[in-house]
Amino acid sequence: MRFLGPPGFSNGGLTIKTNHITVPAGTPLFFPVLDLWSDNGNCPLSAFTTFTAEQLAAMNAGQWSAVTETSCTIDGVAVAGLDDPMNTIYHVVSPPFSYTTAEHDNVLAGFFGASCIPGDFTIYPAVGNGVYLMLAPLPPGKHTIHTVAVVGPLTAPFVKVDITSEITVPHGHDGDHDQDGDHDHDGK
């Protein structure tokens, strides 16, 4: 299984991004349409908060209540059931979990700018909330997954995330196909 990471947000609340990904044949994909998490981590370390898992989940629920749109198309076909972000069957609230930062190049420091949180540091509790999809392995070839999420009014959103993932699943080598899937018959 491959996890297609969360989209992240650009300054100004609008994120439009295209990813180009190669995925081995037979690999299921798991990805968020939109997600968030809360924990007590903060910089400086002395500013860590002491919220319980229940309080963190309540904060997430308050933020999630502002989500007004989630959608996904896979090769141009809409995924049904994403119209109501609060009540979709794909909406998940996690149980409390912990995570440990990488010793080098950890995401809290590199992506979120929380450079005071050292590597190999465990944070608990953390609670996630989001709309996630699990996709069966795609057949060999080129595929497109397009997700859109809006937070706030559709006419003037606080946040809009529009992600296109261009995915290539290479053909296997069975002697009759080259890397691009073209037949190789007598050099033609």
C-alpha positions as CSV (number, residue, x, y, z in Angstrom):
1,M,0.0,0.0,0.0
2,R,1.1,3.6,-0.7
3,F,0.0,6.6,1.2
4,L,-0.4,9.7,-0.9
5,G,0.4,12.4,1.7
6,P,-1.8,15.3,2.7
7,P,-1.9,18.2,0.3
8,G,-0.7,20.9,2.7
9,F,-1.8,24.5,2.4
10,S,-0.4,27.5,0.6
11,N,-0.4,31.0,1.9
12,G,-3.7,32.7,1.2
13,G,-5.7,29.6,1.7
14,L,-5.6,28.4,-2.0
15,T,-3.6,25.3,-2.9
16,I,-3.6,24.1,-6.5
17,K,-1.0,21.4,-7.0
18,T,-0.2,18.6,-9.5
19,N,1.8,15.6,-8.4
20,H,3.4,13.2,-10.8
21,I,3.7,9.7,-9.2
22,T,4.8,6.3,-10.3
23,V,3.2,3.4,-8.4
24,P,4.2,-0.2,-8.8
25,A,1.6,-2.5,-10.3
26,G,-0.6,-4.2,-7.6
27,T,-0.3,-1.4,-5.1
28,P,-3.4,-0.1,-3.3
29,L,-3.5,3.7,-2.6
30,F,-4.7,5.4,0.6
31,F,-5.1,9.2,0.5
32,P,-6.9,12.1,2.2
33,V,-9.3,14.3,0.3
34,L,-8.8,16.7,3.3
35,D,-7.6,16.0,6.8
36,L,-6.4,17.7,9.9
37,W,-4.9,16.7,13.2
38,S,-4.4,18.3,16.6
39,D,-1.8,17.7,19.3
40,N,-0.2,19.6,22.1
41,G,3.1,20.2,20.3
42,N,4.2,23.8,20.2
43,C,7.3,26.0,20.0
44,P,9.1,26.7,22.2
45,L,8.8,23.4,24.0
46,S,7.8,25.2,27.1
47,A,4.6,26.3,25.2
48,F,3.3,22.7,24.8
49,T,-0.3,22.6,25.8
50,T,-2.0,20.0,27.9
51,F,-5.3,19.3,26.2
52,T,-6.8,15.9,26.6
53,A,-7.6,13.7,23.6
54,E,-11.3,14.5,24.0
55,Q,-10.5,18.3,23.9
56,L,-8.3,17.9,20.9
57,A,-11.1,15.9,19.1
58,A,-13.6,18.6,20.0
59,M,-11.3,21.3,18.5
60,N,-11.0,19.2,15.3
61,A,-14.8,18.8,15.1
62,G,-15.2,22.6,15.4
63,Q,-12.8,23.1,12.5
64,W,-14.3,20.2,10.5
65,S,-17.8,21.8,10.8
66,A,-16.6,24.6,8.4
67,V,-15.8,22.1,5.6
68,T,-18.3,22.6,2.8
69,E,-17.1,20.5,0.0
70,T,-15.1,17.3,-0.6
71,S,-15.0,15.6,-4.0
72,C,-12.8,13.2,-5.9
73,T,-12.7,11.9,-9.4
74,I,-10.6,8.9,-10.5
75,D,-10.0,8.8,-14.3
76,G,-12.9,11.3,-14.7
77,V,-15.4,9.2,-12.7
78,A,-16.7,10.9,-9.5
79,V,-16.5,9.0,-6.3
80,A,-20.1,8.8,-4.9
81,G,-21.0,9.8,-1.4
82,L,-18.6,12.7,-0.9
83,D,-21.2,15.5,-1.2
84,D,-21.7,16.0,2.6
85,P,-18.3,16.3,4.3
86,M,-19.8,15.9,7.8
87,N,-21.8,12.8,7.0
88,T,-20.0,11.0,4.3
89,I,-19.1,7.4,5.0
90,Y,-15.5,8.4,4.2
91,H,-15.3,10.8,7.2
92,V,-13.1,9.4,9.9
93,V,-12.3,10.6,13.4
94,S,-9.2,8.8,14.7
95,P,-8.7,7.4,18.2
96,P,-5.9,9.1,20.1
97,F,-2.5,8.2,18.8
98,S,1.1,9.1,19.3
99,Y,3.8,9.8,16.8
100,T,7.6,10.1,17.0
101,T,9.5,12.6,14.8
102,A,12.2,11.4,12.5
103,E,15.8,11.9,13.9
104,H,16.7,13.9,10.8
105,D,14.5,16.1,8.5
106,N,11.4,15.7,10.5
107,V,8.2,17.0,9.0
108,L,7.3,19.2,12.0
109,A,10.6,21.2,11.6
110,G,10.8,21.1,7.8
111,F,7.2,21.5,6.7
112,F,5.6,23.2,9.7
113,G,8.5,25.3,10.8
114,A,8.4,23.8,14.4
115,S,12.2,23.5,14.5
116,C,12.3,23.5,18.3
117,I,10.8,20.0,18.4
118,P,13.7,17.6,18.1
119,G,14.1,14.4,16.2
120,D,13.2,11.1,17.9
121,F,10.6,13.0,20.0
122,T,7.2,11.3,20.8
123,I,4.0,13.4,21.0
124,Y,0.9,12.1,22.6
125,P,-2.1,12.5,22.4
126,A,-2.8,13.4,18.8
127,V,-6.2,13.2,17.1
128,G,-7.0,13.2,13.4
129,N,-10.1,14.0,11.5
130,G,-10.7,13.8,7.7
131,V,-12.1,12.3,4.6
132,Y,-10.0,9.4,3.4
133,L,-10.2,7.0,0.4
134,M,-8.7,3.6,-0.1
135,L,-8.3,2.7,-3.8
136,A,-7.7,-0.8,-5.1
137,P,-4.6,-1.3,-7.3
138,L,-4.9,0.6,-10.6
139,P,-4.3,-1.3,-13.8
140,P,-1.1,-0.5,-15.7
141,G,-1.2,2.8,-17.6
142,K,-1.7,6.5,-16.8
143,H,-4.4,7.6,-14.3
144,T,-5.6,10.8,-12.8
145,I,-7.0,11.3,-9.3
146,H,-8.4,14.8,-8.7
147,T,-9.5,15.9,-5.3
148,V,-11.1,19.2,-4.2
149,A,-11.9,20.4,-0.7
150,V,-13.4,23.7,0.4
151,V,-13.5,25.2,3.9
152,G,-15.9,28.0,4.4
153,P,-18.4,29.5,1.9
154,L,-18.1,28.1,-1.6
155,T,-18.2,31.6,-3.0
156,A,-15.5,33.0,-0.7
157,P,-13.7,30.0,0.9
158,F,-11.2,30.3,3.7
159,V,-9.3,27.4,2.3
160,K,-9.6,25.6,-1.0
161,V,-7.4,22.6,-1.9
162,D,-7.4,21.4,-5.5
163,I,-5.0,18.5,-6.0
164,T,-4.4,16.5,-9.2
165,S,-2.3,13.4,-9.0
166,E,-1.0,12.1,-12.3
167,I,-0.2,8.4,-11.6
168,T,1.7,6.0,-13.8
169,V,1.5,2.3,-13.2
170,P,4.2,0.6,-15.2
171,H,3.5,-2.4,-17.3
172,G,5.1,-5.6,-16.1
173,H,7.9,-7.1,-18.2
174,D,6.7,-10.3,-19.7
175,G,8.9,-10.2,-22.8
176,D,6.2,-8.8,-25.0
177,H,6.0,-5.3,-23.7
178,D,8.6,-2.5,-23.2
179,Q,8.5,0.1,-20.4
180,D,5.9,2.1,-22.3
181,G,3.6,-0.8,-22.9
182,D,4.2,-0.8,-26.7
183,H,4.5,-4.2,-28.4
184,D,7.9,-5.1,-29.6
185,H,7.3,-7.2,-32.8
186,D,10.4,-7.5,-35.0
187,G,11.6,-4.1,-34.1
188,K,8.5,-2.3,-35.3
